[in-house]
């Protein structure tokens, strides 16, 4: 269990996917270029077996925006997208309606 104060430290924001390509060094990873309103970022996500690049362009997703940058198989990932998984499926968490990139999730 974490405290409400610890949870408040997690910065969830809506991002719009602007570009997608397969990770050159990992079979399960995709490299996404995302728009967070005030900045553009790159994130690596393990969704390659679940989504085609062309179905992701323009979609809005929820990301952890204040996660430390990590190197995944040699590429920087500047955040983490949120997804649900069950029975081998991975489903991206998205807002019900379009919002401005960078909108806070609370």
C-alpha positions in Angstrom: 0.0 0.0 0.0 1.1 3.5 -0.7 0.0 6.7 1.0 -2.2 9.3 -0.8 0.9 11.6 -0.6 3.0 9.1 -2.5 0.2 8.7 -5.1 0.0 12.5 -5.6 3.6 12.4 -6.8 2.6 10.4 -9.9 1.9 12.8 -12.7 -0.6 11.3 -15.2 -1.2 13.2 -18.4 -2.9 12.7 -21.8 -0.5 12.6 -24.8 -1.2 12.3 -28.5 0.8 9.8 -30.5 2.5 11.6 -33.4 4.8 8.8 -34.7 5.4 5.1 -34.2 8.0 2.7 -35.3 9.2 -0.8 -34.3 12.1 -0.8 -31.8 15.2 -1.8 -33.8 16.6 -4.0 -31.0 13.5 -5.5 -29.4 10.7 -7.7 -30.9 8.0 -6.6 -28.4 8.7 -2.9 -28.2 7.4 0.1 -30.2 9.0 3.5 -30.2 6.4 6.3 -29.9 6.8 10.0 -30.5 4.2 11.7 -28.3 2.9 15.3 -27.9 2.4 16.4 -24.3 1.3 19.9 -25.2 4.3 21.8 -24.0 6.8 19.2 -25.2 7.5 16.3 -27.4 8.8 13.0 -26.0 9.8 9.5 -27.0 8.5 6.5 -25.1 9.2 2.8 -25.6 6.3 0.4 -24.9 5.8 -3.3 -25.1 2.8 -3.1 -27.4 4.2 -4.3 -30.7 2.4 -7.6 -30.7 -0.9 -5.9 -30.0 -1.1 -2.8 -32.2 0.0 -1.9 -35.7 1.8 1.5 -36.1 -0.9 3.0 -38.4 -3.6 2.3 -35.8 -1.8 4.3 -33.2 -1.1 7.6 -35.0 -3.3 10.3 -33.7 -4.6 8.3 -30.7 -4.6 9.8 -27.3 -3.1 7.8 -24.4 -2.5 8.3 -20.7 1.2 8.4 -19.7 3.2 8.7 -16.5 4.9 12.0 -17.3 7.3 12.3 -14.3 9.0 8.9 -14.6 12.8 9.0 -14.8 14.1 8.5 -18.3 15.2 4.9 -18.9 17.2 3.2 -21.6 15.3 0.2 -23.1 17.4 -1.8 -25.4 19.6 1.2 -26.3 16.8 3.8 -26.8 15.6 6.4 -24.3 12.1 6.1 -23.0 10.9 9.4 -21.4 7.7 8.1 -19.7 5.4 5.2 -19.6 2.0 4.6 -21.2 -0.8 3.0 -19.2 -2.5 -0.1 -20.5 -4.7 -2.9 -19.2 -4.0 -6.5 -19.9 -6.0 -9.7 -19.6 -5.9 -13.1 -21.3 -3.0 -12.1 -23.5 -4.5 -8.8 -24.7 -3.0 -5.3 -24.1 -5.5 -2.5 -24.2 -4.3 1.2 -24.1 -6.0 3.5 -21.6 -7.4 6.5 -23.4 -9.7 9.4 -22.5 -13.4 8.9 -23.4 -13.3 12.2 -25.5 -10.4 14.1 -27.1 -8.7 16.6 -24.8 -5.7 18.9 -25.2 -2.4 17.1 -25.1 -0.8 17.6 -21.7 -4.1 17.6 -19.8 -3.7 16.2 -16.3 -5.4 13.0 -15.3 -6.8 13.0 -11.8 
